[in-house]
Amino acid sequence: MGEDTASRTPEEVSRRLRAQTPAVLHAETRGWSYFDGPSGTQMIGAGIDALATHARQGLSNRRGYSPAGDETEALIAFARSEVAALFLAEGYRVVFGQNMTSLAFSLGHALARQRAREGTSVVVTELEHAANVDPWVQPFAEKGATTRWLRVDRESLAVRSEDIEAAQDADISVVAVTAAANAVGVMPEIAPLRELARRSGAAFVVDGVHVVPHGPPDVAELGADVFICSGYKFYGPHVGVALVRESLAAELPAYKVTPAPSGGPEQFETGSQNHEGIASLGGTVAGLGRLVESPNGTGARAALRALGRQEGELGTSLVKGLRAIPGVEVVGHDGGQQYVATVAFNVAGRTPSEISQALRSRGVFVTSGDFYASALAARLGVDVSGGWVRAGVAGYTTEDDVARLLDAVTTVADQPRARREPA
Ligand SMILES: Cc1ncc(COP(=O)(O)O)c(C=O)c1O
Protein backbone atom coordinates (compact mmCIF):
# COMPACT_ATOMS: atom_id res chain seq x y z
CA MET A 1 0.00 0.00 0.00
CA GLY A 2 2.94 2.31 -0.47
CA GLU A 3 5.30 4.58 1.34
CA ASP A 4 4.60 6.50 4.51
CA THR A 5 6.69 9.53 3.80
CA ALA A 6 5.69 12.81 5.38
CA SER A 7 6.54 16.13 3.81
CA ARG A 8 6.39 18.04 7.11
CA THR A 9 8.89 17.94 9.93
CA PRO A 10 7.90 16.07 13.12
CA GLU A 11 7.81 19.39 14.96
CA GLU A 12 5.37 20.85 12.42
CA VAL A 13 3.15 17.79 12.61
CA SER A 14 3.09 18.07 16.39
CA ARG A 15 2.24 21.77 16.23
CA ARG A 16 -0.57 21.10 13.79
CA LEU A 17 -1.98 18.31 15.94
CA ARG A 18 -1.95 20.58 18.98
CA ALA A 19 -3.67 23.37 17.07
CA GLN A 20 -6.39 20.92 16.04
CA THR A 21 -7.00 19.37 19.45
CA PRO A 22 -9.56 21.56 21.24
CA ALA A 23 -9.15 20.08 24.72
CA VAL A 24 -5.41 20.74 24.62
CA LEU A 25 -5.97 24.33 23.51
CA HIS A 26 -8.44 24.71 26.37
CA ALA A 27 -5.83 23.26 28.75
CA GLU A 28 -3.30 25.78 27.46
CA THR A 29 -5.58 28.67 28.48
CA ARG A 30 -5.71 27.21 32.00
CA GLY A 31 -1.99 26.53 32.29
CA TRP A 32 -2.53 22.77 32.34
CA SER A 33 -0.37 20.05 30.82
CA TYR A 34 -1.67 16.60 29.98
CA PHE A 35 0.76 13.75 30.55
CA ASP A 36 -1.93 11.08 30.83
CA GLY A 37 -1.90 10.04 27.16
CA PRO A 38 -1.08 6.41 28.04
CA SER A 39 -4.46 6.34 29.80
CA GLY A 40 -6.16 8.14 26.94
CA THR A 41 -5.36 11.02 24.62
CA GLN A 42 -7.43 14.11 23.86
CA MET A 43 -9.43 13.95 20.63
CA ILE A 44 -8.41 15.63 17.40
CA GLY A 45 -11.09 18.03 16.13
CA ALA A 46 -11.68 15.98 12.97
CA GLY A 47 -12.86 13.05 15.11
CA ILE A 48 -15.16 15.26 17.17
CA ASP A 49 -16.60 16.83 14.00
CA ALA A 50 -17.18 13.49 12.30
CA LEU A 51 -19.17 12.27 15.29
CA ALA A 52 -21.25 15.46 15.50
CA THR A 53 -21.88 15.60 11.75
CA HIS A 54 -23.09 12.03 11.68
CA ALA A 55 -25.45 12.58 14.62
CA ARG A 56 -26.74 15.86 13.16
CA GLN A 57 -27.40 14.41 9.72
CA GLY A 58 -29.39 11.51 11.09
CA LEU A 59 -28.65 8.14 12.66
CA SER A 60 -29.77 4.76 11.45
CA ASN A 61 -28.94 1.20 12.37
CA ARG A 62 -27.43 -1.08 9.71
CA ARG A 63 -29.31 -1.63 6.48
CA GLY A 64 -31.87 1.10 7.11
CA TYR A 65 -33.90 2.21 4.09
CA SER A 66 -33.10 5.91 4.39
CA PRO A 67 -30.32 8.31 3.51
CA ALA A 68 -29.10 7.93 7.10
CA GLY A 69 -28.95 4.17 6.56
CA ASP A 70 -26.79 4.68 3.46
CA GLU A 71 -24.63 7.09 5.44
CA THR A 72 -24.12 4.52 8.22
CA GLU A 73 -23.00 1.88 5.71
CA ALA A 74 -20.68 4.37 4.05
CA LEU A 75 -19.04 5.57 7.26
CA ILE A 76 -18.39 2.02 8.44
CA ALA A 77 -16.80 1.14 5.11
CA PHE A 78 -14.78 4.36 5.20
CA ALA A 79 -13.53 3.72 8.74
CA ARG A 80 -12.52 0.16 7.83
CA SER A 81 -10.53 1.34 4.83
CA GLU A 82 -8.85 4.18 6.76
CA VAL A 83 -7.84 1.76 9.53
CA ALA A 84 -6.60 -0.81 6.99
CA ALA A 85 -4.39 1.87 5.39
CA LEU A 86 -3.11 2.92 8.82
CA PHE A 87 -1.67 -0.54 9.42
CA LEU A 88 -1.04 -1.58 5.80
CA ALA A 89 -3.44 -4.35 6.71
CA GLU A 90 -3.88 -6.14 3.42
CA GLY A 91 -5.10 -9.69 4.10
CA TYR A 92 -6.66 -8.75 7.45
CA ARG A 93 -10.24 -8.24 8.56
CA VAL A 94 -10.80 -4.93 10.33
CA VAL A 95 -13.14 -5.63 13.23
CA PHE A 96 -14.67 -2.95 15.45
CA GLY A 97 -15.73 -3.41 19.05
CA GLN A 98 -16.28 -1.76 22.38
CA ASN A 99 -12.59 -1.62 23.34
CA MET A 100 -9.44 -3.73 23.21
CA THR A 101 -10.38 -5.85 26.21
CA SER A 102 -13.81 -6.88 24.91
CA LEU A 103 -12.43 -7.73 21.47
CA ALA A 104 -9.67 -9.80 23.08
CA PHE A 105 -12.17 -11.73 25.20
CA SER A 106 -14.31 -12.42 22.15
CA LEU A 107 -11.35 -13.59 20.06
CA GLY A 108 -9.87 -15.46 23.03
CA HIS A 109 -13.08 -17.48 23.39
CA ALA A 110 -13.17 -18.20 19.66
CA LEU A 111 -9.53 -19.33 19.68
CA ALA A 112 -10.15 -21.54 22.70
CA ARG A 113 -13.20 -23.02 21.00
CA GLN A 114 -11.01 -23.84 18.02
CA ARG A 115 -7.84 -25.12 19.67
CA ALA A 116 -7.87 -25.34 23.48
CA ARG A 117 -7.21 -28.78 24.96
CA GLU A 118 -5.38 -30.48 27.82
CA GLY A 119 -1.62 -30.21 27.41
CA THR A 120 -1.49 -27.06 25.32
CA SER A 121 -0.46 -23.68 26.67
CA VAL A 122 -0.86 -19.93 26.32
CA VAL A 123 2.35 -17.88 26.45
CA VAL A 124 2.33 -14.33 27.82
CA THR A 125 5.05 -11.97 29.02
CA GLU A 126 5.39 -10.05 32.26
CA LEU A 127 5.18 -6.79 30.31
CA GLU A 128 1.51 -7.21 29.52
CA HIS A 129 -1.50 -5.16 30.48
CA ALA A 130 -3.94 -7.68 31.99
CA ALA A 131 -6.14 -7.16 28.91
CA ASN A 132 -3.55 -9.09 26.93
CA VAL A 133 -3.41 -11.90 29.47
CA ASP A 134 -6.80 -12.88 30.88
CA PRO A 135 -8.79 -12.88 27.62
CA TRP A 136 -6.47 -15.61 26.28
CA VAL A 137 -5.60 -17.39 29.50
CA GLN A 138 -9.07 -17.74 31.00
CA PRO A 139 -10.94 -19.47 28.14
CA PHE A 140 -7.97 -21.76 27.52
CA ALA A 141 -7.61 -22.61 31.22
CA GLU A 142 -11.27 -23.64 31.33
CA LYS A 143 -10.38 -26.37 28.83
CA GLY A 144 -7.31 -27.59 30.68
CA ALA A 145 -4.58 -25.52 29.01
CA THR A 146 -1.75 -24.06 31.08
CA THR A 147 -0.18 -20.59 31.13
CA ARG A 148 3.52 -20.00 30.53
CA TRP A 149 4.85 -16.68 31.73
CA LEU A 150 7.96 -15.32 30.05
CA ARG A 151 9.76 -13.36 32.74
CA VAL A 152 11.34 -9.97 32.32
CA ASP A 153 14.89 -9.13 33.37
CA ARG A 154 14.61 -6.65 36.25
CA GLU A 155 17.47 -4.48 35.03
CA SER A 156 17.14 -4.42 31.24
CA LEU A 157 13.37 -5.04 31.10
CA ALA A 158 14.07 -7.47 28.23
CA VAL A 159 11.92 -10.58 28.00
CA ARG A 160 14.32 -13.29 29.21
CA SER A 161 15.77 -15.23 26.31
CA GLU A 162 16.23 -18.27 28.60
CA ASP A 163 12.46 -18.37 29.08
CA ILE A 164 11.82 -18.12 25.35
CA GLU A 165 14.38 -20.85 24.78
CA ALA A 166 12.81 -23.09 27.41
CA ALA A 167 9.41 -22.78 25.69
CA GLN A 168 10.71 -23.87 22.26
CA ASP A 169 9.48 -27.43 22.46
CA ALA A 170 6.26 -26.76 24.33
CA ASP A 171 2.82 -27.27 22.83
CA ILE A 172 1.63 -23.69 22.46
CA SER A 173 -1.71 -22.43 21.12
CA VAL A 174 -1.34 -18.67 21.61
CA VAL A 175 1.63 -16.35 22.09
CA ALA A 176 0.45 -12.91 23.26
CA VAL A 177 2.80 -9.96 23.56
CA THR A 178 2.54 -6.21 23.68
CA ALA A 179 4.33 -4.09 21.09
CA ALA A 180 5.01 -1.49 23.81
CA ALA A 181 4.51 -1.85 27.57
CA ASN A 182 1.90 0.62 28.77
CA ALA A 183 3.40 0.98 32.25
CA VAL A 184 7.05 1.65 31.44
CA GLY A 185 7.24 2.25 27.68
CA VAL A 186 9.66 -0.53 26.75
CA MET A 187 9.22 -2.16 23.35
CA PRO A 188 10.08 -5.85 23.56
CA GLU A 189 11.97 -7.52 20.77
CA ILE A 190 9.19 -9.08 18.73
CA ALA A 191 11.10 -11.44 16.41
CA PRO A 192 11.93 -14.24 18.92
CA LEU A 193 8.34 -14.25 20.17
CA ARG A 194 6.95 -14.41 16.65
CA GLU A 195 9.37 -17.28 15.95
CA LEU A 196 8.19 -19.09 19.07
CA ALA A 197 4.60 -18.80 17.84
CA ARG A 198 5.47 -19.92 14.29
CA ARG A 199 7.41 -22.96 15.51
CA SER A 200 4.44 -24.37 17.31
CA GLY A 201 1.71 -23.18 14.94
CA ALA A 202 0.36 -20.88 17.66
CA ALA A 203 -1.72 -17.77 16.99
CA PHE A 204 0.55 -14.75 17.38
CA VAL A 205 -1.35 -11.98 19.13
CA VAL A 206 0.06 -8.46 19.44
CA ASP A 207 -1.42 -5.87 21.77
CA GLY A 208 -0.97 -2.64 19.84
CA VAL A 209 -2.81 -0.33 22.25
CA HIS A 210 0.24 1.44 23.57
CA VAL A 211 2.35 1.50 20.43
CA VAL A 212 -0.10 2.93 17.90
CA PRO A 213 -0.06 6.58 19.05
CA HIS A 214 3.74 6.52 18.82
CA GLY A 215 3.97 4.86 15.41
CA PRO A 216 1.58 2.28 13.95
CA PRO A 217 3.36 -0.91 12.85
CA ASP A 218 2.90 -2.66 9.55
CA VAL A 219 0.87 -5.62 10.82
CA ALA A 220 1.97 -8.07 8.14
CA GLU A 221 5.63 -7.26 8.73
CA LEU A 222 5.05 -7.62 12.46
CA GLY A 223 3.70 -11.09 11.68
CA ALA A 224 0.65 -10.67 13.89
CA ASP A 225 -2.26 -13.03 13.38
CA VAL A 226 -4.30 -10.78 15.65
CA PHE A 227 -3.46 -7.14 16.38
CA ILE A 228 -5.72 -5.12 18.67
CA CYS A 229 -5.74 -1.44 19.57
CA SER A 230 -8.04 1.29 20.84
CA GLY A 231 -9.03 4.57 19.17
CA TYR A 232 -9.04 6.62 22.37
CA LYS A 233 -5.29 6.13 22.74
CA PHE A 234 -4.55 7.74 19.38
CA TYR A 235 -6.57 10.96 19.45
CA GLY A 236 -9.88 9.27 18.66
CA PRO A 237 -13.00 7.87 20.30
CA HIS A 238 -13.56 4.90 22.58
CA VAL A 239 -13.77 2.25 19.86
CA GLY A 240 -11.68 -0.91 19.81
CA VAL A 241 -10.11 -2.24 16.62
CA ALA A 242 -8.93 -5.80 15.95
CA LEU A 243 -7.10 -6.82 12.80
CA VAL A 244 -7.50 -10.53 12.29
CA ARG A 245 -5.49 -12.31 9.61
CA GLU A 246 -7.96 -13.42 6.95
CA SER A 247 -6.74 -17.04 6.92
CA LEU A 248 -7.25 -17.29 10.69
CA ALA A 249 -10.56 -15.39 10.69
CA ALA A 250 -11.99 -17.68 8.03
CA GLU A 251 -11.51 -20.69 10.32
CA LEU A 252 -12.31 -19.11 13.66
CA PRO A 253 -15.65 -20.16 15.17
CA ALA A 254 -16.96 -16.85 16.52
CA TYR A 255 -19.44 -16.72 19.39
CA LYS A 256 -22.38 -14.85 17.85
CA VAL A 257 -26.14 -14.94 17.57
CA THR A 258 -27.22 -17.44 14.93
CA PRO A 259 -28.79 -15.03 12.38
CA ALA A 260 -25.76 -12.70 12.40
CA PRO A 261 -23.34 -12.90 9.44
CA SER A 262 -21.04 -15.93 9.48
CA GLY A 263 -18.30 -14.24 7.49
CA GLY A 264 -16.55 -10.90 7.18
CA PRO A 265 -15.66 -8.66 10.09
CA GLU A 266 -19.31 -8.63 11.22
CA GLN A 267 -18.90 -12.21 12.38
CA PHE A 268 -16.92 -10.88 15.34
CA GLU A 269 -18.95 -7.70 15.86
CA THR A 270 -21.63 -8.85 18.25
CA GLY A 271 -24.79 -6.74 18.33
CA SER A 272 -25.17 -3.20 17.07
CA GLN A 273 -21.95 -1.25 16.95
CA ASN A 274 -21.15 2.24 18.18
CA HIS A 275 -21.71 3.89 14.79
CA GLU A 276 -21.18 7.38 16.18
CA GLY A 277 -17.84 6.20 17.51
CA ILE A 278 -16.95 4.48 14.24
CA ALA A 279 -17.81 7.70 12.36
CA SER A 280 -15.49 9.48 14.72
CA LEU A 281 -12.73 6.89 14.28
CA GLY A 282 -12.83 7.25 10.48
CA GLY A 283 -12.77 11.03 10.90
CA THR A 284 -9.87 10.79 13.35
CA VAL A 285 -7.69 8.72 11.02
CA ALA A 286 -8.54 10.96 8.05
CA GLY A 287 -7.82 14.05 10.18
CA LEU A 288 -4.47 12.65 11.29
CA GLY A 289 -3.70 12.05 7.63
CA ARG A 290 -4.30 15.71 6.84
CA LEU A 291 -1.60 16.70 9.35
CA VAL A 292 0.92 15.69 6.71
CA GLU A 293 1.02 16.02 2.97
CA SER A 294 1.27 12.42 2.05
CA PRO A 295 1.45 11.15 -1.53
CA ASN A 296 -1.08 8.40 -0.84
CA GLY A 297 -3.82 7.27 1.51
CA THR A 298 -1.51 6.40 4.36
CA GLY A 299 -1.20 9.93 5.73
CA ALA A 300 -2.25 9.02 9.26
CA ARG A 301 0.51 6.44 9.33
CA ALA A 302 3.05 9.06 8.36
CA ALA A 303 1.61 11.53 10.86
CA LEU A 304 1.73 9.16 13.82
CA ARG A 305 5.25 8.08 12.94
CA ALA A 306 6.35 11.69 12.73
CA LEU A 307 4.68 12.38 16.08
CA GLY A 308 6.51 9.39 17.54
CA ARG A 309 9.84 10.89 16.46
CA GLN A 310 8.95 14.25 17.96
CA GLU A 311 7.86 12.59 21.22
CA GLY A 312 11.14 10.65 21.31
CA GLU A 313 13.11 13.89 21.55
CA LEU A 314 10.91 15.28 24.31
CA GLY A 315 10.97 11.91 26.07
CA THR A 316 14.76 11.98 26.14
CA SER A 317 14.82 15.40 27.81
CA LEU A 318 12.07 14.34 30.19
CA VAL A 319 14.04 11.27 31.31
CA LYS A 320 17.23 13.31 31.65
CA GLY A 321 15.43 16.02 33.61
CA LEU A 322 13.73 13.56 35.95
CA ARG A 323 17.01 11.73 36.62
CA ALA A 324 18.60 15.02 37.67
CA ILE A 325 16.02 15.58 40.44
CA PRO A 326 17.22 14.24 43.82
CA GLY A 327 15.13 11.33 45.02
CA VAL A 328 13.60 10.53 41.63
CA GLU A 329 14.11 7.08 40.16
CA VAL A 330 13.15 6.43 36.55
CA VAL A 331 12.33 2.89 35.38
CA GLY A 332 14.36 1.76 32.35
CA HIS A 333 15.14 4.17 29.47
CA ASP A 334 18.83 3.44 29.82
CA GLY A 335 19.85 1.99 26.50
CA GLY A 336 19.80 -1.52 25.17
CA GLN A 337 16.07 -1.60 24.56
CA GLN A 338 13.75 0.56 22.50
CA TYR A 339 11.18 2.74 24.23
CA VAL A 340 8.19 4.90 23.42
CA ALA A 341 8.08 8.20 25.34
CA THR A 342 6.23 6.82 28.35
CA VAL A 343 8.15 7.30 31.57
CA ALA A 344 7.44 5.53 34.87
CA PHE A 345 9.17 6.91 37.94
CA ASN A 346 9.05 7.07 41.71
CA VAL A 347 10.04 9.67 44.27
CA ALA A 348 11.80 8.44 47.40
CA GLY A 349 9.61 8.48 50.48
CA ARG A 350 6.39 9.41 48.67
CA THR A 351 3.67 7.22 47.22
CA PRO A 352 2.88 7.49 43.50
CA SER A 353 -0.64 8.70 44.26
CA GLU A 354 0.69 11.44 46.59
CA ILE A 355 2.98 12.66 43.83
CA SER A 356 0.23 12.53 41.21
CA GLN A 357 -2.16 14.48 43.45
CA ALA A 358 0.50 17.08 44.16
CA LEU A 359 1.25 17.43 40.43
CA ARG A 360 -2.44 17.74 39.69
CA SER A 361 -2.69 20.71 42.04
CA ARG A 362 0.02 22.33 39.88
CA GLY A 363 -1.89 21.72 36.65
CA VAL A 364 0.24 18.77 35.55
CA PHE A 365 -1.81 15.65 34.89
CA VAL A 366 -0.09 12.30 35.22
CA THR A 367 -1.39 8.93 36.35
CA SER A 368 -0.32 6.51 39.04
CA GLY A 369 -0.73 2.85 39.95
CA ASP A 370 0.21 -0.38 38.22
CA PHE A 371 -1.89 0.41 35.13
CA TYR A 372 -3.06 -3.22 35.11
CA ALA A 373 0.52 -4.29 34.37
CA SER A 374 0.28 -6.35 37.54
CA ALA A 375 2.90 -8.96 36.64
CA LEU A 376 5.49 -6.29 35.88
CA ALA A 377 4.67 -4.40 39.07
CA ALA A 378 5.26 -7.61 41.02
CA ARG A 379 8.49 -8.39 39.16
CA LEU A 380 9.86 -4.91 39.88
CA GLY A 381 8.62 -5.00 43.48
CA VAL A 382 6.28 -2.00 43.32
CA ASP A 383 3.05 -3.96 43.65
CA VAL A 384 3.12 -3.35 47.40
CA SER A 385 3.98 0.34 47.24
CA GLY A 386 1.36 1.72 44.86
CA GLY A 387 3.12 1.18 41.54
CA TRP A 388 4.61 4.10 39.68
CA VAL A 389 3.91 7.65 38.62
CA ARG A 390 3.56 7.60 34.83
CA ALA A 391 4.12 10.54 32.52
CA GLY A 392 3.35 10.02 28.85
CA VAL A 393 4.57 12.35 26.13
CA ALA A 394 1.86 12.66 23.47
CA GLY A 395 1.99 14.06 19.96
CA TYR A 396 0.68 17.41 21.19
CA THR A 397 3.14 17.73 24.10
CA THR A 398 5.50 20.72 23.91
CA GLU A 399 8.87 21.57 25.41
CA ASP A 400 7.01 23.96 27.72
CA ASP A 401 4.86 21.10 28.98
CA VAL A 402 7.97 19.07 29.74
CA ALA A 403 9.56 22.05 31.55
CA ARG A 404 6.36 22.52 33.59
CA LEU A 405 6.36 18.85 34.58
CA LEU A 406 10.03 18.92 35.59
CA ASP A 407 9.52 22.09 37.64
CA ALA A 408 6.52 20.60 39.37
CA VAL A 409 8.29 17.31 40.17
CA THR A 410 11.30 19.25 41.50
CA THR A 411 9.06 21.25 43.84
CA VAL A 412 6.99 18.30 44.94
CA ALA A 413 9.98 16.01 45.50
CA ASP A 414 11.55 18.65 47.70
CA GLN A 415 8.52 19.07 49.94
CA PRO A 416 8.19 17.21 53.19
CA ARG A 417 5.65 14.46 53.15
CA ALA A 418 2.13 15.59 54.19
CA ARG A 419 1.60 14.71 57.85
CA ARG A 420 -0.87 11.88 58.26
CA GLU A 421 -3.69 12.24 60.76
CA PRO A 422 -3.59 9.61 63.49
CA ALA A 423 -6.01 6.75 62.78
C1 LIG B 1 -1.26 -1.85 26.55
C2 LIG B 1 -2.73 -1.86 26.80
N1 LIG B 1 -3.43 -2.94 26.42
C3 LIG B 1 -4.76 -3.02 26.60
C4 LIG B 1 -5.45 -2.01 27.22
C5 LIG B 1 -6.93 -2.12 27.37
O1 LIG B 1 -7.54 -1.33 26.41
P1 LIG B 1 -9.09 -1.00 26.43
O2 LIG B 1 -9.30 0.06 27.44
O3 LIG B 1 -9.37 -0.52 25.05
O4 LIG B 1 -9.82 -2.25 26.74
C6 LIG B 1 -4.77 -0.87 27.66
C7 LIG B 1 -5.48 0.21 28.34
O5 LIG B 1 -4.92 1.05 28.99
C8 LIG B 1 -3.37 -0.79 27.43
O6 LIG B 1 -2.67 0.27 27.81
Ligand as a Chemical Component Dictionary entry (heavy atoms), coordinates in Angstrom:
data_LIG
# 
_chem_comp.id                   LIG 
_chem_comp.type                 NON-POLYMER 
_chem_comp.pdbx_formal_charge   0 
_chem_comp.three_letter_code    LIG 
# 
loop_
_chem_comp_atom.comp_id 
_chem_comp_atom.atom_id 
_chem_comp_atom.alt_atom_id 
_chem_comp_atom.type_symbol 
_chem_comp_atom.charge 
_chem_comp_atom.model_Cartn_x 
_chem_comp_atom.model_Cartn_y 
_chem_comp_atom.model_Cartn_z 
_chem_comp_atom.pdbx_ordinal 
LIG C1 C1 C 0 -1.259 -1.855 26.553 1  
LIG C2 C2 C 0 -2.730 -1.863 26.802 2  
LIG N1 N1 N 0 -3.427 -2.937 26.420 3  
LIG C3 C3 C 0 -4.755 -3.018 26.596 4  
LIG C4 C4 C 0 -5.452 -2.010 27.216 5  
LIG C5 C5 C 0 -6.930 -2.122 27.371 6  
LIG O1 O1 O 0 -7.537 -1.328 26.405 7  
LIG P1 P1 P 0 -9.085 -1.001 26.425 8  
LIG O2 O2 O 0 -9.305 0.056  27.442 9  
LIG O3 O3 O 0 -9.369 -0.522 25.045 10 
LIG O4 O4 O 0 -9.822 -2.248 26.739 11 
LIG C6 C6 C 0 -4.772 -0.867 27.657 12 
LIG C7 C7 C 0 -5.478 0.209  28.345 13 
LIG O5 O5 O 0 -4.920 1.049  28.990 14 
LIG C8 C8 C 0 -3.372 -0.791 27.433 15 
LIG O6 O6 O 0 -2.669 0.270  27.807 16 
# 
loop_
_chem_comp_bond.comp_id 
_chem_comp_bond.atom_id_1 
_chem_comp_bond.atom_id_2 
_chem_comp_bond.value_order 
_chem_comp_bond.pdbx_ordinal 
LIG C1 C2 SING 1  
LIG C2 N1 SING 2  
LIG C2 C8 DOUB 3  
LIG N1 C3 DOUB 4  
LIG C3 C4 SING 5  
LIG C4 C5 SING 6  
LIG C4 C6 DOUB 7  
LIG C5 O1 SING 8  
LIG O1 P1 SING 9  
LIG P1 O2 DOUB 10 
LIG P1 O3 SING 11 
LIG P1 O4 SING 12 
LIG C6 C7 SING 13 
LIG C6 C8 SING 14 
LIG C7 O5 DOUB 15 
LIG C8 O6 SING 16 
# 
